[in-house]
Amino acid sequence: MSKNTIKDKLRKPSQRITQILSNNIRAFRKIRGLSQEALAEMCSLHRTYIGAVEREERNVTLSTLELIAEALGVSVPDLLTEGSIKIGREK
């Protein structure tokens, strides 16, 4: 592989981690009875941003991930771990 190919591949998160994140954000948000708009407001984000993340259309920065986790009352690892909801990590 050329360096550019490796660099380009590393700049985009895997589909699996993106899907886990979107599923967990949606699940934790629904457990808390929040709309996408309400969660976005709590994080000072645009109202369409959360929907785009949940649809796996947008990638989040670490700082945004921290904001979303804090608003949902969970940790960043909870948002990035498959099955966080199922294994009793709801907070």
Rosetta blueprint (number, residue, H / E / L):
1 M L
2 S L
3 K H
4 N H
5 T H
6 I H
7 K H
8 D H
9 K H
10 L H
11 R H
12 K L
13 P L
14 S L
15 Q H
16 R H
17 I H
18 T H
19 Q H
20 I H
21 L H
22 S H
23 N H
24 N H
25 I H
26 R H
27 A H
28 F H
29 R H
30 K H
31 I H
32 R L
33 G L
34 L L
35 S L
36 Q H
37 E H
38 A H
39 L H
40 A H
41 E H
42 M H
43 C L
44 S L
45 L L
46 H L
47 R H
48 T H
49 Y H
50 I H
51 G H
52 A H
53 V H
54 E H
55 R L
56 E L
57 E L
58 R L
59 N L
60 V L
61 T L
62 L H
63 S H
64 T H
65 L H
66 E H
67 L H
68 I H
69 A H
70 E H
71 A H
72 L H
73 G L
74 V L
75 S L
76 V H
77 P H
78 D H
79 L H
80 L H
81 T L
82 E L
83 G L
84 S L
85 I L
86 K L
87 I L
88 G L
89 R L
90 E L
91 K L
